[in-house]
């Protein structure tokens, strides 16, 4: 009987840092989790070394046996990228392009069986990987902001940028058969949102759906909520950007009294002054409070003191704030787009259709808020279902098991490379 051996995997993780959240956490988590059953080599940016190596020194049991390889494309360009954020994509593309020879060397040096690209987790970002089957993703990015919702006073430049992004996304979808590194290498593609999966289906490219982000329920959670007679406490957490759709929530609050519901806005951003002007214009200063930036360690108390998270983003690949709310036992109200369309079900929140005029979206948001305001008994039930949904669908352990099965499926026909 042939002895099974650990699969040797090269993980491509441009963003990869411990305890950072967002894309860096995605890269780090995949490296950490998949190292339990496989031999892992992680290829990442040189700048991540100063975060990774001290952490490993202080936590010797974490990522045990993982080999980190650091690569940099022309240090002066990296320094420019830090000053000018718009250089991120060109730098990332050149960083990926410069890896081609290095990847071939690492594949031979470490007898790699397969390659797993994890960050950046967007299908629109180029990936120049080969020499072994590639598991691509999960990747998102194919969801676009509906064109009819890009008309808003005070946001002309943001709307124009989104129209350009929509055009480039549609172009990328047309080019997907040439972009996809999984099919041409005999690998597997994972999409993080239904919209991204649909882009693959358009070209008859096999794809499986797996959320990009993962999370587990917190030990502390919201078990008692604001009773009837007190205002329902709504929470928004995120960047104050046109795409986050906070303007729809503010509009919805116009026909809700301060006795029925209030909103706390956590976050800062370029759209903040315009949103505050909207609140003042509508006379909602007593109902909508801007709390500004809140350090991550203080966020648990914020979640635990509110009743419902509202996330009206025009598109959102991950929807991290929703998952965080779920982890604390809060239901969510969100637009049916991107990641939230996957995470929010009817027993743990409300999804609002986006294929309707802005007035309809605002009315549906109002109806969802009033539904919870008038039926407070739903809050603990939906909050518990949210925690269960998180445990069953977004646990990193569940994701690890799914990915390990994918590794096995790709590895078995390619054992000769071992």
N, C-alpha and C positions, 0 to 999 in steps of 0.2 A: 504493500500500500504506500503510495507516494506521500511523503511528509509535506504538509502545508508549510509555507513560509510567509513571513511578513512581506507585504507588497512595498516596493521602494517607490516613493512618490516625490516628485519635485513640485512644490507649491509656489506658484507665482503670486506674490503679495506685495505690490507696490506700496500699499498702505498696510502697516502691520506694527502695532504698538500695544502693549498691555495697559489696561485701565484707562483707555482714552475714549471709548465710545465710537459710534459711527463707523466709517470704513476701516480705520485702524483696528477697531475691536473685531470686525468681521475677519480680517486677515489673521489676527492673533488667535482668535477662537478656533478657526479651522486648523491652524498649525497645532495648537494644543490638543484638541480633541482627536484629530486623526493620528496623532503620534502614539496613541494608546494601543493601536492595533497594527501600525505600519511604521516603516522606516521613512522619516520625513526629512527632506532638505528644503529649506525655505529661501527663496530668492527675493530680496527686498532692497529698499533704498539704503544707501550708506547713512543717511541722516537718522535712520531709525536705530542705529547701533547704540547711541547714547541713552536710549530708553530701554532697549531690550536687554543689554548685557548687565546693567546694574540690577534690573528686576530679577534676572535669572540667578545672579549671585546671592540675592537676598531670599530667593525662593527656589532652592536647589531641586525640589521635587517636581517643579513645573517644567513642561516641555523637555523632560529628561530624554536624552538621546537625539533630540532634534539638532540638525546642523543648520546654522544660519549663515547664508552667503550674502554679503553686502555689495551692492553695485551702484556706481554713480556715473551719470553722464555729464561730464564737463562741469566741474564745480562752479565756475563763474556764471553759467546759465542757471544753476540751482539757486545761487544767491539772488540773481535777477528775478527768478520765479517767486522768491519770498517777498520781494518788493512789489511785483506786479502780478496780481492774482490771475489775470487773463492769460498769463504764460503757462499756467498749469497744464493745459491740454497739449500744447506743443512740447513742453518738457516731458510729459508722460509718454507721448508718442515717440520721441527720440530716445527716451530711456528704454522703451520696449524694443525699438529697432536695434539699438546697440547691444541687446541681449542675445541676438541670434547665434553668434558664434559661441558665447559663453554658455548658453543652454546646451548646445551640442557637446561641449566639453564636459559639462556637469552630468549629462545623461550617460556618457561613457565612463567617467570617473567614478560615479556612484552606482552604476548599473541600474539606472532608473527604469521602472516598468511603465509608468504613466506620469502625465503632467496634469496638475489641477490648477487652473487659473481662478483666483478668488477676488482679487482687487486690482484695479477698480472694478466694482460690481455693476458695470453698465455695458450693455451690448454695443453701444455707440463708440466705446473706446477701443482702439485697435489693439490686437493681440498678435504678436509675431512669434508664435511658439510652434515647434514641430519636433521631429525626430522620434516622438512617441505619441500614443493616443492622448488626446487632450479632453479632460472634463472641464467644461466651460460653465462657471457660475456656482451658485445662482446669479444671474444677471438680470437687471431691469432696465428701465430707461426708455421703453417704447411708448409709454403713456404720454399723452400730450394734453395741454390745456385746451379745452374747447374754444374754438375761435369766437363764438358768440358771447363768451364770458370775458373776453379781453378788452371790452370797452368800458372804461371806468375813468371818470375825471380824476386828474391828479396822478395818473399812472401811465401816461402816454409812453414814456421811455421803457418802462417795464413791459408793457403790452407789446411794444415793437420787438423787444428782445425775445419775447415768447413766440411771436409769430415767426421770427427767424429760427428759433429753436425748433418749432413745429415743422418748419420746412426742412431743416437739416435732419430731423428725426425721420420724417417720411422718406427722405433720400437714403438714409442709412438702412431703413427697412427694405427699400428696393434693392440695396446692395448686400443684404444679409447673406445670400448664398456665397458671396465672395468674402464676407467678413468672418463668417462662422468658422472657428478653428477646430470644432469638434467633429463635424461630419467628414471633412477632408482627411482627418487623421484617424477615423474609426473610434471616436470617443463618444461622449454624451453631453448634451446641452441641458441646463436647468434654467428655467425662467422664474423670476421672483414675483411676478404679477400676472394676472389673467391677460392684461393688455399686451405684455411682452410675449406671452405664449401665443397669442393670436397672430403677432407679427411673424413668428416662426411657422405657424400653421399656414399662413398665406403662401409660403414657399415650399410647403410639404416637407418641412424640416422637423424630424422627430424631436420633441422637447418634453421635459417633465417639469412640473411646478413644485418649487420649494422656496419658501420665504428666505430672504437674505438674512434678516436679523433673527436672533433667538433670545429668549428670556424665560425666566422661571418665576412663579408666584412668590411674593415676598412673605416673610413670616408675619409681619404686621400688615393688616389690611383693614379696610373700611367695613365694619360690620353694622354700625348704626349711622343713619343718615339724617339730614335735616328734616324735622317733622313738618306735617302740614301746618300752615299758619306762619311758617318762616319761609323766606325766599329760598328757592332752589339755588345751590351754589355751583355755578358753571365754571369750568377751568379751560383755558387755552394755554398751551406750552409750545413755544417754537419761535423761529425767527419772524420778525415783523416784516414780511415781504408780501408783495402783491399776490403771489401765487398761493400763499397760505390761506387766502379766502376769508380773512378776518372781517373784511368789509361786508361780507354777506351776513355774518353773525351780528354785527352792529346794526345792520338794516333790520334784521329779524327782531332785534330787541326793541325796536320803536313801538311795537304794539304789545309789549309785555311790561307789566308794571314792576316797580321795585319790590312789591310784596310777593310777586310771583317768582322772579328769578333775578340774580345778579351774576356778573361775569368778572373773573380775575384773569388778567392777561399777563403771562410770564414770558419775558423775552424782550429783545431789542432788535432794531434793524432799520433799514433805509426808509421803510414805509411808515415808521412810527408817528412822525409829525402829522402826516396826512390822516392816519387813523384817529389820532387825538382830535384833529379838527372835525372829523365826521362826528365823533362822540359829542363834542361841544355844540356843533350845528344842530344835532338832534336832541339836545338837552338830556343826554344820558350819563352825565358825570356821576350821578348817584348810583348808577347801575353797572357801569363799566369802569374797572379800576386797573390802571397800568402799574404793574409791580416792578417792571424792569428786569434786569438780569438777576437770576438767583443761582448761586453756586450749587453744583450738583449734589454735594452732601446735604444741602438744605431742602432739596426737592421732595423727599419723602413726606415731610410734614405738610408741604403744600398739597400734595395729592390726598393725604389722609384727612384734610380739612375741607375737602370739596365733595360734591355729589356726582357730577357727570363731567366727563371730558368732552369738549367740542373741538373737532378737527376738520374744518371745512376747506381743506386744501384742494386746489384745482387738479393737482396730481401729486402723488407721493409714493415712491417705490417701496419704502419700508413702513413708514408710519410708526416710528419708534415711540412717540408720545402716547399713542393708543395702547401699545403693548405695555408701557410703563403703567398707564392707568389700570389696565387689566390686572397687572401684577399686584396692585393695591386694592383690587376689588371694586373698581369704578367702571360702570358701563360707559359707552362712547356714542356720540352722534358724529357722523362723518359723511362726506360726499362719496358716492359710489364710484371711486376712481383709484386705480393703482393698488397699492398694498392694502389700504382700508377695505376695498371691495372684497378682499380675501379674508381679512382678520375679523371684521365686524359682522356677526350674524344676528338674526332677529331675536335670539334669546339673551343677547348681551349688549344690545345697542340698537341704533337706528341708522340706516343708510338712506341718504337723500339722492335721488336721481339727478344727474347733471345734464342730461339731454332735454333740457327745458329752458325757457327764458329765465333770466336772473330773478325776476319777480317771483317765479314759481319756486326757485331754490330757496329764497328768503322765506317764503310762506311755509315751505316744508320744514325748514329749520325751526321756525316758530312753532309749528304743530308738534314737532318732536320734543322741543323743550317743554311745551305745555302738557304733553302726554306724561312726561316724568313729573312735572310739577303737580299735576292733578292725581297721579297714581303713585304716590311715594312708596307704596308696598312693593312696587316692581324693583326698586333700587337694590335692596339686598339680594334678591333672587337673581337679577341680571348681573350684579357684581360677582356673585359666586359662579355663575355660568362663565363669566369672563375669565376668571382664574382657571376654571377647568379647561376652557378653550386654549388658554395659553399653555397649560401643562400638556395637553394632548397634541397640539399642533406646532408650538413654537419653542418647545424645550430644545436646548442644544443637544441633549442626549438623543432625542428623536431625530434631529437633523444628522447627528453623527451616524446613527444606525442606517438612515437612508443613504447617506453618502458612502458608507462602507459597502453596502450592497452594490452601489454603482461601481466602486473600485473593483469589486470582485467580478462583476460582469465584464468590465473592460479588460481586466487582467487575464482572465482565463483563456481567451483566444490568443493572447499575446505572450504566453509563458516563455517562448523562445528568446525573448529579450532579457530574461532574468539572469 
